[in-house]
């Protein structure tokens, strides 16, 4: 009976130890609004954009998008599908910031067609060589004919 008690105590200790271990971060990709890479919450219904993960605001009901295991060593602690590495190996952006028209990497590597595999400018964009840091090879059409040069050669003011 002493052996049975020891075995029972060991089993109970093992179960308790496993219950106290931190849960592994959720690794479930999904498609967020605008067909962007997302993170599926524990409820398996809510899909938040990748850039909402580890932003210090709980967007999932149980806060799993802010878990220490997920956010403790950015970007290395994130699942690969949430990260895009810029051409500078020390720089990265969230996957939903790739091909969004903005120069998030600082060198346009998140917008260049070869590295980021971005499609050509869409209907809401004008293709040109931008003169501003925030854009790369496309500018929003809303900036066309606004009296401010956004493209080399002023194509945004004369041709757009």
C-alpha positions in Angstrom: 0.0 0.0 0.0 3.0 2.4 0.6 4.1 1.7 -3.0 0.6 2.5 -4.3 0.6 5.7 -2.4 4.0 6.7 -3.7 2.9 5.9 -7.3 -0.3 7.9 -6.8 1.6 10.8 -5.3 4.1 10.8 -8.2 1.2 10.7 -10.7 -0.5 13.6 -9.0 2.7 15.6 -8.9 3.3 15.0 -12.6 -0.2 16.1 -13.5 0.1 19.2 -11.3 3.5 20.1 -12.9 2.1 19.8 -16.4 -0.9 22.0 -15.4 1.4 24.7 -14.2 3.6 24.8 -17.3 2.9 27.8 -19.5 0.8 27.0 -22.6 2.6 27.0 -25.9 1.7 29.9 -28.1 -1.1 29.3 -30.6 0.3 28.6 -34.1 -2.8 28.9 -36.3 -2.6 31.1 -39.4 -5.8 32.6 -40.8 -6.8 35.2 -43.4 -7.6 38.5 -41.8 -9.6 41.4 -43.4 -8.2 42.6 -46.8 -6.8 39.1 -47.5 -3.8 39.7 -45.2 -2.0 37.2 -43.0 -3.7 36.8 -39.6 -3.6 35.1 -36.2 -6.4 32.8 -35.2 -7.5 33.3 -31.6 -8.3 30.3 -29.2 -12.0 30.7 -30.0 -11.1 29.6 -33.5 -13.4 32.3 -34.9 -11.6 35.6 -34.3 -8.9 36.3 -36.9 -6.8 39.3 -36.1 -4.2 41.0 -38.4 -0.6 39.8 -37.8 0.4 43.3 -36.7 -2.1 43.2 -33.8 -0.1 40.4 -32.2 2.3 41.5 -29.4 1.0 45.1 -29.7 0.4 45.3 -25.9 -3.4 45.3 -26.4 -5.3 42.0 -26.0 -7.3 41.5 -29.2 -8.2 37.9 -28.5 -10.8 37.1 -25.8 -8.3 35.2 -23.7 -5.3 37.5 -24.5 -3.4 34.7 -26.3 -2.1 37.3 -28.8 -0.1 38.9 -26.0 1.4 35.7 -24.4 4.9 35.8 -23.1 5.8 32.7 -25.2 4.6 34.5 -28.3 6.0 38.0 -27.5 9.0 37.4 -25.3 11.7 37.5 -28.0 10.4 39.3 -31.0 10.6 38.4 -33.8 12.1 35.0 -33.0 9.3 33.9 -30.7 6.6 34.5 -33.3 5.5 31.8 -35.7 7.2 32.3 -39.1 3.9 33.1 -40.9 3.5 36.3 -38.9 7.0 37.7 -39.8 8.5 39.2 -43.0 12.3 39.7 -42.9 13.5 42.8 -44.7 16.7 42.8 -46.8 18.6 44.1 -43.8 18.7 40.9 -41.7 18.2 42.8 -38.5 14.9 44.4 -39.7 11.5 42.8 -39.9 7.9 43.7 -40.2 4.7 41.8 -39.5 3.6 39.7 -42.5 0.4 41.8 -43.1 2.6 44.9 -43.6 4.3 43.3 -46.7 2.9 44.6 -50.0 0.7 47.2 -48.3 2.1 50.1 -50.4 4.0 51.6 -47.5 7.8 51.5 -47.0 7.7 49.6 -43.6 11.3 48.2 -43.9 12.8 51.6 -44.7 14.5 50.3 -47.9 11.3 49.2 -49.8 12.3 45.5 -49.5 8.8 44.8 -48.1 7.3 46.3 -51.3 9.8 45.1 -54.0 8.5 42.6 -56.4 11.4 40.2 -56.1 12.0 39.9 -52.4 8.4 40.4 -51.2 6.7 39.0 -54.3 4.2 41.9 -54.4 1.7 42.2 -57.2 1.8 45.4 -59.4 0.1 48.5 -58.1 -3.6 48.0 -57.8 -6.5 50.3 -59.0 -6.2 52.6 -56.0 -2.5 53.1 -56.7 -0.3 55.0 -59.2 2.9 53.3 -60.4 6.0 55.6 -60.2 9.3 56.1 -58.5 8.4 57.9 -55.3 10.3 60.8 -54.0 9.0 60.3 -50.4 10.3 57.9 -47.8 6.9 56.5 -47.0 6.2 55.0 -50.4 8.1 52.8 -52.8 7.0 52.2 -56.4 3.3 53.0 -56.0 1.5 56.0 -54.4 -2.1 56.1 -53.5 -4.2 57.7 -56.3 -5.7 60.1 -53.8 -2.4 61.9 -53.9 -2.6 62.4 -57.7 -3.1 66.0 -58.8 -2.9 67.4 -55.3 -0.2 70.0 -56.2 2.6 68.1 -54.3 5.3 66.1 -56.1 5.2 62.5 -55.0 6.8 60.9 -58.1 10.0 61.6 -59.9 9.1 63.4 -63.1 5.9 64.7 -61.6 3.8 62.0 -63.2 1.5 62.0 -60.2 0.5 65.6 -61.1 0.4 65.5 -64.9 -0.3 61.9 -66.0 -2.2 60.3 -63.1 
